[in-house]
Amino acid sequence: VTVMSCILYGHVIFPTFFEILPLAIQNGFCYLFPLREMVDTYNAILPFVDVTVFHEDLKRLFFITFNVQVGMGYLGINFLRQEQRRKNELLRVEDDAPVSNVAKTDDDARQSKANGGVVDSGVGVSNDCHVVNGVNGVSETNDKTSSFKEEKARAFRRKTAPFIFFSAIPYMVQMIVMGNMNQCAFMEFQNNV
């Protein structure tokens, strides 16, 4: 027995459903959902409508609403994932640096952090990724790092239009269409009652 069937056939099943539950769970359901008010409303409407037609309309409305809301939930989760992926790419634009200037491998990078920015391979690297050895090495590394970051920023900007056209706009259109379908189903139910 589900809560939906209790609402659909409230005056018959609802008291039986609540009798089998402990009092704490009954009170929890009543605090979370306005079940008693829904049953009272259902019982108030019954004298004015044909019960079989009313139940069929309720079933159709619940079916449509459930499917639309679940679909919208999946769309929302997918959009949030794509949006988070995009935000992570933006964070990586500033964090990434050319591998050849900092460390050759991940082990070298970990070792460099542990040694305060110095790699054991003979090339000293300061914390801000500048080559310590050599007079011209510092400015050369700055130019390479800034050009690398500029290229990463350009690549991020190039991905903006595809994100908007293939993620944001379809999400908005689908949410509007599905929301309108749910609203139309509710308006049909409301007009029938």
LOLUMMI-906995 format. One record per residue: residue number from 1; residue in one letter; z negated, y, x negated of N, C-alpha, C in turn. Coordinates in steps of 0.2 Angstrom, whole numbers, plus 2048, in hexadecimal, padded with zeros to 3 digits. Atoms other than C-alpha are relative to their C-alpha. Layout:
BEGIN
   i aa n_w n_v n_u ca_w ca_v ca_u c_w c_v c_u
 NUM  A   Z   Y   X    Z    Y    X   Z   Y   X
...
This chain:
BEGIN
   i aa n_w n_v n_u ca_w ca_v ca_u c_w c_v c_u
   1  V 800 7FA 7FC  800  800  800 800 806 7FB
   2  T 800 7FA 804  805  811  7F8 7FE 806 804
   3  V 802 7FA 7FD  800  822  7FC 805 803 805
   4  M 7FB 7FE 7FB  811  826  803 800 7FC 806
   5  S 800 804 7FA  810  818  80F 7FA 802 805
   6  C 806 7FD 7FC  7FF  81F  814 802 806 804
   7  I 7FF 7FA 7FC  806  82F  818 805 7FF 805
   8  L 7FB 802 7FB  815  828  821 7FD 7FD 806
   9  Y 803 804 7FA  80B  81D  82C 7F8 802 800
  10  G 807 7FE 801  7FA  827  82A 7FB 7FE 805
  11  H 805 802 7FB  7F1  823  83A 7FF 7F9 800
  12  V 801 808 800  7F3  810  838 7FD 7FE 7F9
  13  I 802 803 806  7F2  80D  825 7FB 804 7FC
  14  F 804 7FC 804  7E9  81C  81E 7F8 7FE 800
  15  P 807 802 800  7D7  817  824 7FF 7F9 7FC
  16  T 801 807 803  7DA  805  81E 801 801 7F9
  17  F 7FF 7FF 807  7E0  80B  80D 7FA 803 7FD
  18  F 806 7FD 802  7D1  816  80B 7FA 7FB 800
  19  E 806 804 800  7C5  809  810 7FF 7FB 7FA
  20  I 800 805 805  7CA  7FD  802 7FE 803 7F9
  21  L 802 7FD 806  7C7  80A  7F5 7F9 802 7FF
  22  P 807 7FD 801  7B6  80F  7ED 800 807 802
  23  L 800 7F9 7FE  7B0  820  7F3 802 805 7FB
  24  A 7FE 7FB 805  7B2  828  7E2 808 801 800
  25  I 7F8 7FF 800  7C5  824  7E2 802 803 806
  26  Q 7FE 7FC 7FA  7C6  82A  7F4 800 807 7FF
  27  N 801 7F9 801  7BF  83A  7F0 804 803 7FA
  28  G 7FB 7FE 805  7CA  83B  7E0 806 802 803
  29  F 7FA 7FF 7FD  7D9  839  7EA 800 806 805
  30  C 800 7FA 7FB  7D4  846  7F7 7FF 807 7FC
  31  Y 800 7F9 804  7D0  853  7E9 807 801 7FD
  32  L 7FA 7FF 803  7E0  850  7E0 806 801 805
  33  F 7FA 800 7FB  7EC  84E  7F0 7FD 802 806
  34  P 803 7FE 7F9  7E9  856  801 802 7FB 805
  35  L 7FF 806 7FC  7EA  845  809 7FE 801 807
  36  R 803 7FF 7F9  7DF  849  818 804 805 804
  37  E 7FC 7FA 7FC  7E8  859  81C 807 7FD 801
  38  M 7F9 803 7FF  7F9  84F  81A 800 7FC 806
  39  V 800 805 7FB  7F3  842  826 7FE 804 807
  40  D 801 7FC 7FA  7EC  84F  832 806 804 803
  41  T 7F9 7FD 7FE  7FD  858  832 804 7FB 803
  42  Y 7FC 805 7FD  806  848  835 7FE 7FE 807
  43  N 803 801 7F9  7FB  844  844 801 806 805
  44  A 7FE 7FB 7FB  7FE  855  84B 807 801 802
  45  I 7F8 800 7FF  811  854  849 802 7FA 805
  46  L 7FE 806 7FD  812  843  851 801 801 808
  47  P 7FE 7FF 7F8  811  848  864 806 804 801
  48  F 7FA 7FC 7FF  820  854  861 806 7FD 7FE
  49  V 7FA 803 802  82C  849  859 801 7F9 802
  50  D 7FE 807 7FF  835  838  85B 7FD 7FD 7F9
  51  V 804 803 806  82A  82D  84F 805 7FC 7FC
  52  T 7FB 804 804  839  822  849 804 805 7FC
  53  V 7FC 7FB 804  844  831  845 7FC 803 7FB
  54  F 804 7FC 805  836  83A  83D 7FE 7FC 7FA
  55  H 801 804 806  832  82B  832 806 7FF 7FB
  56  E 7FA 800 804  844  829  82D 801 806 7FC
  57  D 7FF 7FA 804  845  83B  828 7FB 801 7FB
  58  L 805 800 806  835  83A  81E 802 7FC 7FB
  59  K 7FE 805 805  83B  82B  815 806 803 7FC
  60  R 7FA 7FD 803  84C  834  811 7FD 806 7FB
  61  L 802 7FA 804  843  844  80B 7FC 7FD 7FA
  62  F 804 802 806  836  83A  800 805 7FD 7FB
  63  F 7FB 803 804  845  830  7F9 803 805 7FC
  64  I 7FC 7FB 804  84F  83F  7F4 7FC 804 7FC
  65  T 805 7FC 804  840  849  7EE 7FE 7FC 7FA
  66  F 802 804 806  83A  83B  7E3 806 7FF 7FB
  67  N 7FB 801 805  84B  838  7DB 802 806 7FD
  68  V 7FE 7FA 803  84F  84A  7D9 7FA 802 7FB
  69  Q 805 7FE 804  83E  84E  7D1 7FF 7FB 7FA
  70  V 800 804 806  83F  83F  7C5 806 802 7FC
  71  G 7FA 7FE 804  850  844  7C0 7FF 806 7FD
  72  M 801 7F9 803  84B  856  7BD 7FB 7FF 7FA
  73  G 805 801 806  83C  84F  7B2 804 7FD 7FA
  74  Y 7FC 803 806  848  845  7A7 804 806 7FD
  75  L 7FC 7FB 802  854  854  7A6 7FB 805 7FC
  76  G 804 7FC 803  845  85F  7A1 7FE 7FD 7F9
  77  I 802 803 806  83F  853  794 805 800 7FB
  78  N 7FA 800 805  850  851  78C 801 807 7FE
  79  F 7FF 7F9 802  852  864  78C 7FB 802 7FB
  80  L 805 7FE 804  841  866  784 801 7FD 7F9
  81  R 7FE 803 807  846  85A  776 805 803 7FC
  82  Q 7FA 7FD 804  856  862  772 7FE 807 7FE
  83  E 803 7FA 802  84D  873  772 7FB 800 7FA
  84  Q 804 801 806  840  86D  766 803 7FE 7FA
  85  R 7FC 802 806  84D  865  75B 803 807 7FD
  86  R 7FD 7F9 802  855  877  75A 7FB 804 7FD
  87  K 806 7FC 804  844  87F  756 7FF 7FD 7FA
  88  N 802 803 807  841  872  748 806 802 7FB
  89  E 7FB 7FE 805  852  876  741 7FF 808 7FE
  90  L 801 7F9 802  84E  889  741 7FA 800 7FB
  91  L 805 800 805  83E  885  738 802 7FD 7F9
  92  R 7FE 802 806  847  87B  72B 805 804 7FC
  93  V 7FC 7FB 804  853  889  727 7FC 804 7FB
  94  E 804 7FD 805  845  892  71E 7FD 7FC 7FB
  95  D 804 804 804  83C  883  717 805 7FC 7FB
  96  D 7FC 804 805  84B  87A  70F 802 804 7FA
  97  A 7FD 7FD 806  850  87E  6FD 804 7FB 7FD
  98  P 7FC 805 804  85D  876  6F2 7FC 7FB 7FC
  99  V 803 805 803  858  866  6EC 800 800 7F8
 100  S 7FF 7FF 807  85F  869  6DA 7FC 805 7FD
 101  N 804 7FB 803  854  878  6D7 7F9 7FE 800
 102  V 807 801 7FF  844  871  6DD 7FE 7F9 7FD
 103  A 801 807 802  843  85E  6DA 806 7FB 801
 104  K 7FA 804 7FF  84F  850  6D8 7FE 7FA 805
 105  T 801 805 7FB  846  843  6E3 7FA 802 804
 106  D 806 7FF 7FC  838  843  6F0 7FA 7FF 7FC
 107  D 806 801 804  82C  83C  6E3 7FF 806 7FB
 108  D 801 7FA 804  830  84B  6D8 7FD 805 804
 109  A 803 7FA 7FC  82C  857  6E6 7F9 7FF 801
 110  R 807 802 7FF  81C  84E  6EA 7FC 802 7F9
 111  Q 804 7FF 807  817  84E  6D7 800 808 7FF
 112  S 800 7F8 801  81C  861  6D6 7FB 803 804
 113  K 805 7FD 7FC  811  865  6E4 7F9 7FE 7FD
 114  A 806 802 803  803  85B  6DC 7FE 804 7FA
 115  N 800 7FC 807  806  864  6CB 800 807 801
 116  G 800 7F9 800  806  875  6D2 807 803 7FF
 117  G 7F9 7FE 801  819  877  6D2 803 7FF 7FA
 118  V 7FD 802 806  81D  86F  6C2 802 7F9 800
 119  V 7FD 807 800  829  860  6C1 7FF 7FD 7F9
 120  D 801 803 806  826  854  6B3 806 7FF 7FC
 121  S 7FA 802 803  838  852  6AF 802 805 7FB
 122  G 7FF 7FB 805  837  861  6A3 802 806 803
 123  V 7FE 7F9 7FD  83D  86F  6AF 7FA 802 804
 124  G 806 7FE 7FD  82E  879  6B4 803 804 806
 125  V 7FE 7FC 7FA  82F  880  6C6 7FA 803 803
 126  S 806 7FC 7FD  823  88D  6CD 800 7FE 808
 127  N 801 801 7F9  81C  88C  6DF 805 803 804
 128  D 7FB 7FD 7FC  82A  898  6E5 807 7FE 7FE
 129  C 7F9 804 801  838  88C  6DF 804 804 7FA
 130  H 7FC 7FD 805  83D  897  6D0 7FF 7FC 7F9
 131  V 800 804 806  842  88F  6BF 7FC 804 7FB
 132  V 804 7FC 805  835  894  6B2 803 800 7F9
 133  N 7FD 801 806  83F  88E  6A3 806 805 800
 134  G 7FA 7FC 801  84C  89B  69D 800 806 804
 135  V 800 7F9 7FE  84F  8AD  6A0 804 801 806
 136  N 7FB 7FF 7FA  85E  8AD  6AC 7FE 7FB 805
 137  G 801 806 7FB  857  89D  6B5 7FD 803 806
 138  V 804 7FE 7FA  84C  8A7  6C1 805 804 805
 139  S 7FC 7FC 7FB  859  8B3  6C8 806 7FB 803
 140  E 7FB 805 7FD  866  8A4  6C9 7FD 7FC 805
 141  T 803 804 7FB  85A  89A  6D3 7FF 804 806
 142  N 801 7FC 7FA  856  8A8  6DF 807 801 803
 143  D 7F9 7FF 7FD  869  8AB  6E2 802 7F9 803
 144  K 7FF 806 7FD  86B  898  6E5 7FC 7FF 806
 145  T 805 801 7FA  85C  897  6F1 802 804 805
 146  S 7FE 7FC 7FA  861  8A6  6FB 807 7FF 803
 147  S 7FA 802 7FE  873  8A1  6FC 7FF 7F9 804
 148  F 801 806 7FC  86D  890  702 7FD 801 807
 149  K 803 7FE 7FA  862  897  70F 804 804 805
 150  E 7FB 7FC 7FC  870  8A3  715 805 7FB 803
 151  E 7FC 805 7FD  87B  894  717 7FD 7FC 805
 152  K 803 804 7FA  86E  88A  721 7FF 805 806
 153  A 801 7FB 7FA  86B  89A  72C 807 800 803
 154  R 7FA 800 7FD  87E  89B  72F 801 7F9 804
 155  A 7FF 807 7FD  87F  888  733 7FB 800 807
 156  F 804 800 7FA  870  88B  740 803 804 805
 157  R 7FD 7FB 7FB  879  89A  748 806 7FD 803
 158  R 7FA 803 7FE  889  890  749 7FF 7FA 806
 159  K 802 805 7FB  880  883  753 7FD 803 807
 160  T 803 7FC 7FA  879  890  760 805 7FF 806
 161  A 7FB 800 7FA  889  890  76B 800 7F8 803
 162  P 800 806 7FE  88A  87D  76C 7FA 7FE 804
 163  F 807 801 7FC  877  87C  771 800 803 807
 164  I 800 7FC 7FA  87A  889  77E 804 7FC 805
 165  F 7FB 803 7FB  88A  881  786 7FF 7F9 801
 166  F 801 807 7FF  885  86F  784 7F9 7FE 802
 167  S 807 802 7FE  872  86F  787 7FD 805 805
 168  A 803 7FB 7FC  86C  87F  78F 803 801 807
 169  I 7FD 7FE 7FA  879  883  79C 800 7F9 804
 170  P 800 806 7FC  87B  870  7A2 7F9 7FF 803
 171  Y 807 800 7FD  868  870  7A4 7FF 804 805
 172  M 802 7FC 7FB  867  87F  7AE 805 7FE 806
 173  V 7FC 802 7FA  876  87A  7B9 7FD 7FA 804
 174  Q 802 807 7FD  86F  868  7BC 7F9 802 804
 175  M 806 7FE 7FD  85E  870  7C0 801 803 807
 176  I 7FF 7FC 7F9  865  87C  7CD 803 7FB 805
 177  V 7FD 805 7FB  870  86E  7D5 7FB 7FC 803
 178  M 805 805 7FE  862  862  7D6 7FB 803 804
 179  G 804 7FC 7FC  856  86F  7DC 802 802 807
 180  N 7FD 7FE 7F9  862  874  7EA 801 7FA 804
 181  M 7FF 806 7FC  865  862  7EF 7F9 7FE 803
 182  N 807 801 7FD  852  860  7F1 7FE 805 806
 183  Q 801 7FB 7FB  851  870  7FB 804 7FF 806
 184  C 7FC 802 7FA  85F  86B  806 7FD 7FA 804
 185  A 803 805 7FC  857  85B  80A 7F9 802 804
 186  F 806 7FD 7FD  846  864  80E 802 804 806
 187  M 7FE 7FB 7FA  84F  871  819 803 7FB 806
 188  E 7FE 805 7FB  858  862  822 7FA 7FD 804
 189  F 806 803 7FD  847  85A  825 7FD 805 805
 190  Q 804 7FB 7FC  83F  86A  82B 804 802 806
 191  N 7FD 7FE 7FA  84D  86E  837 800 7FA 805
 192  N 801 806 7FC  84C  85C  83E 7FA 800 804
 193  V 806 800 7FD  83A  85E  841 7FF 806 805
